[in-house]
Amino acid sequence: MTSMTSKVLSLRMDSELFARLHDHAAKRGMSVQDYVISTLVRDDFDERFKASVEETERFYGSTDRSVRGGGQAGAAARSSAGGAPIRDEAPTSTTSQGTVATSWP
């Protein structure tokens, strides 16, 4: 559903909002137009992704939250679904200042 044609959208906003948008765009090395478009594209993707997840959950039914969570019950359920067991511990990184635990996303 991608179209190669472009359309014009004209917006009226107060100067303070425009100045903030300009600052955000400048920090990223972008024009205000490119910054606004990328923000809208990201928001559109987020909405479509959320709708896709909700549709998948409706199609397959509600899922057991303990499988997605942690703990031994979740690990056992994930392991029994096939493949190797998944570690429940957070991954660690070793730096020059020692070992640092990082959190799961």
For each residue, the residues with C-beta under 8 A, 3 or more apart:
1:
2:
3:
4:
5:
6:
7:
8:
9:
10:
11:
12:
13: 17 18
14: 17 18
15: 18 19
16: 19 20
17: 13 14 20 21
18: 13 14 15 21 22 32
19: 15 16 22 23
20: 16 17 23 24
21: 17 18 24 25 32 35 36
22: 18 19 25 26 32
23: 19 20 26 27
24: 20 21 27 28 35
25: 21 22 28 30 31 32 34 35
26: 22 23 29 30
27: 23 24
28: 24 25 35
29: 26
30: 25 26 34 35 38
31: 25 34 35
32: 18 21 22 25 35 36
33: 36 37
34: 25 30 31 37 38
35: 21 24 25 28 30 31 32 38 39
36: 21 32 33 39 40
37: 33 34 40 41
38: 30 34 35 41 42
39: 35 36 42 43
40: 36 37 43 44
41: 37 38 44 45
42: 38 39 45 46
43: 39 40 46 47
44: 40 41 47 48
45: 41 42 48 49
46: 42 43 49 50
47: 43 44 50 51
48: 44 45 51 52
49: 45 46 52 53
50: 46 47 53 54
51: 47 48 54 55
52: 48 49 55 56
53: 49 50 56 57
54: 50 51 57 58
55: 51 52 58 59
56: 52 53 59 60
57: 53 54 60 61 62 63
58: 54 55 61
59: 55 56
60: 56 57 63
61: 57 58
62: 57
63: 57 60 67 68
64: 67 68 77
65: 68 69
66: 69 71 73 74 77
67: 63 64 74 77 78 81
68: 63 64 65 74
69: 65 66 74
70: 74 75 88
71: 66 74 75 88
72: 75 76 88
73: 66 76 77
74: 66 67 68 69 70 71 77 78 88
75: 70 71 72 78 79 85 86 87 88
76: 72 73 79 80
77: 64 66 67 73 74 80 81
78: 67 74 75 81 85 86
79: 75 76 83 84 85 86
80: 76 77
81: 67 77 78
82:
83: 79
84: 79
85: 75 78 79
86: 75 78 79
87: 75
88: 70 71 72 74 75
89: 92
90: 101 102 103 104
91: 101 102 104
92: 89 99 100 101 102
93: 99 100 102
94: 98 99 100
95: 98 99 100
96:
97: 100
98: 94 95
99: 92 93 94 95
100: 92 93 94 95 97
101: 90 91 92
102: 90 91 92 93
103: 90
104: 90 91
105:
